Amino acid sequence: MLRLRLQRATWPRNALILTDTPNPDCRTCGGYGGIEHEYGHPETGEYDGSDWEPCHCWDETRRWTLLPLPDRPKWLRRHRTPTDPWASNEPPF
């Protein structure tokens, strides 16, 4: 069963996408979409990273682009320069 939601994607281009979500009632992952396995260094036992194992209740590759969004016009973009009053590194008081 698909559980769809809208998201905004920024790569490779701004767009609205329709994507699948994990099953919130899944007993395996608890609704997170996967299980994280942490592991330690074999000699010292210190934390060495983690692996992500996707759950069967969710397919993260299931997504469809609905609407490409336009880029922001140049006149709306703000470019901060060192002479701008809000770019000062002095305290405000």
C-alpha positions in Angstrom: 0.0 0.0 0.0 1.4 3.4 -0.9 1.4 6.2 1.6 2.2 9.3 -0.5 3.3 12.8 0.5 4.4 16.0 -1.3 8.0 17.1 -0.9 10.2 19.9 -2.3 13.3 18.7 -4.0 16.3 21.0 -4.6 18.5 18.7 -6.7 19.1 18.5 -9.6 16.4 21.2 -9.9 13.8 22.8 -7.7 10.6 20.7 -8.0 7.6 19.3 -6.2 7.7 15.6 -6.0 5.3 12.9 -4.8 7.1 10.3 -2.7 6.3 7.1 -0.7 6.6 7.1 3.1 7.4 4.3 5.5 4.6 2.4 7.1 4.0 4.0 10.5 2.7 0.7 11.9 5.7 -1.5 10.8 6.8 -3.8 13.5 10.3 -4.2 12.0 11.4 -0.5 11.8 8.8 1.3 13.9 7.9 3.6 11.0 11.4 4.9 10.4 11.9 3.1 7.1 14.9 1.2 8.1 17.2 0.0 10.9 20.5 1.6 11.9 23.3 -0.7 12.9 26.1 0.9 14.8 29.4 -0.8 14.9 32.7 -0.3 16.8 36.4 -0.6 15.9 37.5 -4.2 16.1 40.5 -3.5 18.2 39.6 -0.6 20.5 35.8 -1.0 20.6 35.3 2.7 20.0 32.3 3.9 17.9 33.4 3.6 14.2 30.2 4.4 12.3 26.8 3.0 11.4 25.1 1.2 8.6 21.5 1.8 7.4 19.5 -1.2 6.4 16.2 -0.2 4.5 13.0 -1.9 5.7 10.7 -3.9 3.4 7.8 -1.5 4.2 9.3 1.4 2.2 10.9 1.9 -1.2 12.8 5.2 -1.1 13.3 5.1 -4.9 9.6 5.5 -5.5 9.2 9.2 -6.4 7.6 11.1 -9.2 8.3 14.7 -10.2 5.0 16.6 -10.3 5.9 20.2 -11.1 9.3 21.8 -11.8 9.6 25.0 -9.8 11.2 28.1 -11.3 14.4 29.6 -10.0 14.3 32.7 -7.9 14.5 35.9 -10.0 17.8 37.8 -9.7 16.2 40.9 -8.3 14.9 38.9 -5.3 18.3 37.4 -4.5 20.2 39.1 -1.7 24.0 39.5 -2.0 25.6 40.4 1.3 28.7 42.5 1.2 31.0 43.6 4.0 29.7 47.1 3.9 26.1 46.0 4.7 25.0 47.0 8.2 23.8 43.5 9.0 27.1 42.0 8.0 29.0 43.8 10.8 30.9 41.7 13.3 30.6 44.3 16.1 28.1 43.7 18.9 24.7 45.5 18.5 25.0 47.5 21.8 
